[in-house]
Amino acid sequence: MTLATEPRVYRLGEFHRFESQDSEFLYLVPAGAIFAVDEAVAKLIATLSAGELEHQHLVDALTASGLSISDAEELISEMYHAGVIAASDSIREQTQPLPDVFPIQTLVMNLTNQCNLSCQYCYEFGADKVATPEGKPKFMDLPTAKASVDFLLAQSGDRRAIHITFFGGETLMNFPLLKEVVTYANEKAKEQGRNIDFSLTTNATLLTPAIIQFLSENHIGVTVSMDGPKEMHDQLRVFANGKGSYDIIEPKVRALIENHRTRPITARVTLTSGVSDVIRIFRHLKQDLGFHEVGFAPVTSSPNQLYSIGQKGMDGMLEQFHVLADEYLEYAVRGEAHGFSNVSDTLAELCQGVNKSHPCGAGLGLLGVGPSGDLAPCHRFVDSDQHALGHISTGIDREKQADFLQRGHIDSKYDCHTCWARPLCAGGCHHEAFVRYGDTGHPNLHYCDWIRDWTNKCLEIYGAIAVRNPGFLQQFAERKAAQ
């Protein structure tokens, strides 16, 4: 005698519905996947929108709407396994689990904590700084740098490709050390049959023809911190005497873009209350100066700073993001690169179907190391005693690392659990959270509506490209596979 089983009761799964190019799509939240909606799926969703139904009742409703019994059964089965519909026995998709060990892929080496500019919004030296560099070396020395390379090679597990990002302060203030690190790291990686990649961020004030030649010959990626045309850039990116830096860096940037032939040169813009003309900034940096890509980020600050962006400013920024996103789409349809990295970065994650446990790799696949050799979750926490995760000579403090990652895990951010955008956002930047809320694990609630709107826009762009030029999206998958 067999016991009768309870009939399965179906409900709608967790998804975000969006339209693009007269087509309807679902963003399946637990899986981080995108699903095209056809007429049959639309009928299924409409049927369950009124409430839960037992299996047979759902079949009856679908056949009443024009489906055959076999088609209805097949549809229910497919959509159940895809997660479009769910039942009490559905297996909940989990965020990417934390591994038992954390092989590092990227080490951010802060070659110096000194800078020749005095940018008023600087997270390292400004009013909201978390760094406590007193009594520590201002410049990294060669033994610490070599130990950092050895640490990366030892802690990167079986990764064949690893990465070093050079950072500051102003990175190029310690350029002689950078050159020695590149030579040493390449030798050590070659001995192990591995590949090591380099990049750096700079304010461009110290670029010379010789430095540019070295960067190009060694295939070092370069990101320039630049905030647009002269009158905008010079508002906050100034020298200690208050003089703007635009006139110094503009010819150097042009020389960099013209003569660095081995890697695309990108720009990173910090948006503030006085520097918020996104479209004009993009046009200048991309079209006038010739950067390959331009990315934008609002300033990280407590809300009471004069340069902080208020709600009106954030809304205006979002409107301009939408304009550039629409341009991006038209370029993508033609198979051309547009250069607005805020779209391309999100599309890359959508193509990968990411479902993040953490907002980024900080403290997980990425660590920062300061001039003293102190380890930090990322470059934004370097030289902060409160956030140190160990030292290059003694290794990672696993207890502190575990605490940081536990705080930042999406499962610990209860406000995020009902948000459909959480697979991509995971609560937002740890550093932003600490500056705003005093806790690296606090969700960045002040950005929630903004993030949902922007994510929806990128989903619409994804859907439109999928309809009009799907081969363009394939490039993101190929790029990921090549890494």
TORPANU-336148 format. One record per residue (C-alpha): x, y, z; residue in three letters. Coordinates in pm, whole numbers, plus 50000, padded with zeros to 5 digits. Example, Ala and Ser with C-alpha at 12.3 -4.5 7.8 and 13.67 -1.06 7.14 Angstrom:
2
512304955050780ALA;513674989450714SER;
END
This chain:
483
500005000050000MET;501425033749897THR;500635066150070LEU;498925092549860ALA;501085123049806THR;499735157949840GLU;499155174849503PRO;501785200749420ARG;500555236449465VAL;502125262149234TYR;502785299149281ARG;504745324749087LEU;508495323849140GLY;510585354349223GLU;511235374648913PHE;511335410048777HIS;509305415548464ARG;510515440048199PHE;509865448347834GLU;512215457147554SER;511805459547176GLN;508145449047202ASP;509285417047370SER;508735406747730GLU;511385392247957PHE;511775379348311LEU;514795384848528TYR;514775353648746LEU;516105367049073VAL;517355335849257PRO;519205323848948ALA;520325357848817GLY;519075346348476ALA;517075363048197ILE;514155345048036PHE;512175355147726ALA;508415353547769VAL;506355338047490ASP;502575335947468GLU;502305303347660ALA;504505315547945VAL;502485347647957ALA;499315327147999LYS;500895307348280LEU;501955338848464ILE;498555354848417ALA;496855323848554THR;498975322548869LEU;498835360148921SER;495405354849077ALA;496835331149338GLY;498155296049402GLU;496715266049217LEU;497025228549256GLU;498565210248963HIS;495375197648805GLN;493585230748847HIS;496525248148678LEU;496395223348389VAL;492665229048356ASP;493105266748349ALA;495785264648081LEU;493775241247861THR;490815264547897ALA;493025292247758SER;493795271847445GLY;496695248747530LEU;496525211347480SER;496875189747792ILE;500315177547685SER;501515212947611ASP;500185225047947ALA;501955196948133GLU;505205203247949GLU;504965240648010LEU;504385236248383ILE;507305212348414SER;509695234848221GLU;508735266448407MET;508915248848743TYR;512465237148678HIS;513425271448539ALA;512115288448853GLY;509435309148680VAL;506905291448900ILE;507545275849238ALA;505975251849486ALA;506545241149844SER;509145215649731ASP;511085240649520SER;514795241549593ILE;515805276849673ARG;518685289649463GLU;521565299449686GLN;523895328749647THR;527425319549553GLN;528725301349862PRO;531925311150034LEU;534715286149974PRO;536665271550263ASP;539755289250138VAL;539955322049955PHE;542465321149670PRO;543375356849585ILE;543215367849225GLN;543985404949260THR;546315423849492LEU;546035461749504VAL;549465475049597MET;549355510249741ASN;552885520549651LEU;552495552549850THR;549915569450068ASN;551145603449948GLN;549595624149672CYS;550615655849490ASN;546985666949464LEU;544615677549739SER;541275666549598CYS;538695678149848GLN;536545646949820TYR;539395621949855CYS;538295591950060TYR;541905587050172GLU;542695622350291PHE;539345640750298GLY;536885646850580ALA;535485611650560ASP;538815593250558LYS;539135559850736VAL;542915556950699ALA;545145560551005THR;548605563550846PRO;550345580751136GLU;553655564251218GLY;553575542150908LYS;555835544250601PRO;554705568950337LYS;556275549250055PHE;556435511550007MET;559985498149992ASP;561355470349773LEU;561425442750039PRO;557745449250122THR;556875450249753ALA;558645417149682LYS;557015401549986ALA;553645413349851SER;554285396349516VAL;555365364449693ASP;552235366449907PHE;549985369449600LEU;551645339749431LEU;551385318849747ALA;547795328349825GLN;546345325849473SER;545935288249480GLY;545885271949140ASP;544835303248951ARG;546865305048634ARG;546155342048577ALA;546575367248858ILE;546545404948873HIS;548355433749044ILE;546845468449051THR;549185496749147PHE;547535523849352PHE;548185553249584GLY;548005581449695GLY;549355590049356GLU;550775557949214THR;553465573848996LEU;555105591349292MET;556765557549349ASN;557305548148984PHE;560865534449035PRO;559435508249269LEU;556645500349023LEU;559235491948758LYS;561075468648994GLU;557845451449096VAL;556915444648733VAL;560295428848665THR;560275408148984TYR;556645396848949ALA;557095386448587ASN;560165365748676GLU;558455348448967LYS;555265341548772ALA;557245327548478LYS;559065303748712GLU;555675289448809GLN;554305288648455GLY;551725314848541ARG;550595347748390ASN;550485380348584ILE;548655411148459ASP;549185447148571PHE;547115478648585SER;547295511848766LEU;545245542248855THR;546785576748827THR;545885613448832ASN;548175617048525ALA;550115647048660THR;553425628448663LEU;553205610748328LEU;556285614448106THR;557145599847765PRO;559455574747935ALA;556745563548178ILE;554215560347898ILE;556675539447696GLN;557255516347992PHE;553535512148054LEU;552915503947689SER;555865480047656GLU;554725461047964ASN;551045460147870HIS;549995478248188ILE;546385489448190GLY;545835525548291VAL;542825542648447THR;543005580248478VAL;541035598048749SER;539585627848564MET;536375647148616ASP;535695662448276GLY;536365695948107PRO;538575721648278LYS;535915740848470GLU;534475708848619MET;537705689748672HIS;539335719548845ASP;536555724049100GLN;537855697149334LEU;540895680849170ARG;543405706849278VAL;546955710549404PHE;547695720549762ALA;547765757349660ASN;544235754549522GLY;545285755349156LYS;543415731848927GLY;545205702748765SER;543465701648427TYR;545995722048230ASP;548795699848361ILE;547185666548278ILE;545345673947953GLU;548415672147725PRO;549775642647924LYS;546505623647880VAL;546555630047508ARG;550125617047490ALA;549165586247694LEU;546235577647470ILE;548285583247154GLU;551385563947260ASN;550125535747486HIS;549265510647216ARG;548915477847403THR;545955483747636ARG;542845505747617PRO;543015536747837ILE;540005543548058THR;538785572548267ALA;537035572148602ARG;534895601948697VAL;533845610849051THR;530515628749040LEU;529785655149303THR;527145681849359SER;529155706049145GLY;530335680948886VAL;527225663748759SER;526895671248386ASP;527365634848295VAL;526735638447922ILE;529105667647875ARG;531795650248079ILE;531395618547873PHE;531555637447543ARG;534735655147648HIS;536565624847784LEU;535455600247514LYS;535205621447203GLN;537545650947265ASP;540325633247453LEU;539815598147315GLY;539495575747620PHE;538415540447529HIS;535855538647810GLU;534525562748071VAL;532975551948399GLY;531135573048655PHE;530625569449029ALA;528985593149277PRO;531305605949547VAL;531625584549859THR;530865607550149SER;528715613450451SER;525585632950350PRO;526615665550521ASN;529575673350292GLN;529075702850058LEU;530095681949759TYR;527665653549844SER;524985646749585ILE;521455651849709GLY;518365633549586GLN;517695658949310LYS;521255655349188GLY;521055617349192MET;517845618548991ASP;519445641748736GLY;522465619048712MET;520205589148650LEU;518365607148369GLU;521675613648196GLN;522745577748250PHE;519605567448064HIS;520495589747768VAL;523955574447739LEU;522515539547784ALA;520215545047486ASP;523225556447285GLU;525065525147398TYR;522235504047259LEU;522375520146917GLU;526125514646901TYR;525715478347013ALA;523105471746744VAL;525685483146488ARG;528315461446657GLY;530295491646774GLU;531825500447111ALA;530265530647278HIS;532515535247580GLY;530035540147866PHE;531455514648106SER;528555517348354ASN;526465498548096VAL;529135474247977SER;530065464348333ASP;526435456048416THR;525885437748087LEU;528945416448158ALA;527445405848491GLU;524065398848333LEU;525725377348066CYS;527525357848339GLN;524295353148537GLY;525965364548857VAL;524215359449190ASN;526525377049432LYS;527115367849791SER;529085400549829HIS;529065433549642PRO;532625428749513CYS;535745408249568GLY;537005428849862ALA;538395405850130GLY;537615375849913LEU;539385374149576GLY;540955408249623LEU;543055423949897LEU;544815457049936GLY;548305460850081VAL;549595493850217GLY;553115508350214PRO;553645493250559SER;552635458550442GLY;549295459550625ASP;546565439750450LEU;543125454650395ALA;539875443150231PRO;540535466849938CYS;542425498649847HIS;539795520450016ARG;540605505550357PHE;544395505450324VAL;546175520850623ASP;543065518050841SER;543925500651168ASP;540255493351229GLN;539895473850905HIS;543295456950878ALA;543135419950790LEU;546705411050880GLY;550175418950752HIS;552135407550449ILE;554765391550679SER;552325371850895THR;549525365350646GLY;545785369950659ILE;544045371650994ASP;541365346050910ARG;539185355951205GLU;539055392351095LYS;538565382050735GLN;535665359450829ALA;534055387351033ASP;534345411750742PHE;532885386850494LEU;530105376450730GLN;529055412650775ARG;529095418650402GLY;527265386850299HIS;523885392450137ILE;522295368050380ASP;523205391950665SER;521525421550495LYS;517865415950577TYR;516735447550398ASP;517995432250074CYS;516165399050093HIS;513025411149915THR;514835432549655CYS;514845418649301TRP;518155436249220ALA;520145419049495ARG;521995393849268PRO;523875422849109LEU;524015447549399CYS;524365425949712ALA;523835456849924GLY;526475479549776GLY;530045490749849CYS;531525481450188HIS;533385514550211HIS;530315534950123GLU;528405516050391ALA;531025523750654PHE;531165560750568VAL;527365563950569ARG;526365539850842TYR;529515530951036GLY;529255494050940ASP;530895477650637THR;528035452550626GLY;525185477650624HIS;523185478950298PRO;523455512050116ASN;519775520050155LEU;520175555450022HIS;520935540849678TYR;518245513949660CYS;515735531049429ASP;518565544049213TRP;520115509449177ILE;516785493149091ARG;516055519248825ASP;519505516348672TRP;519475478348680THR;516075478048509ASN;517465501148239LYS;520425477948181CYS;518055448448161LEU;516095466647893GLU;519335473347705ILE;520255436447738TYR;516855425747606GLY;517025449547312ALA;520515437847213ILE;519395401547250ALA;516635408446997VAL;518525430646754ARG;522165418846769ASN;522645388746998PRO;526205383846873GLY;527215415147061PHE;526355398647391LEU;528365368047297GLN;531485389747312GLN;531005393647688PHE;530895355747733ALA;533985351247516GLU;535855377947711ARG;535015360648037LYS;536115326847902ALA;539455341847796ALA;540255354548145GLN;
END
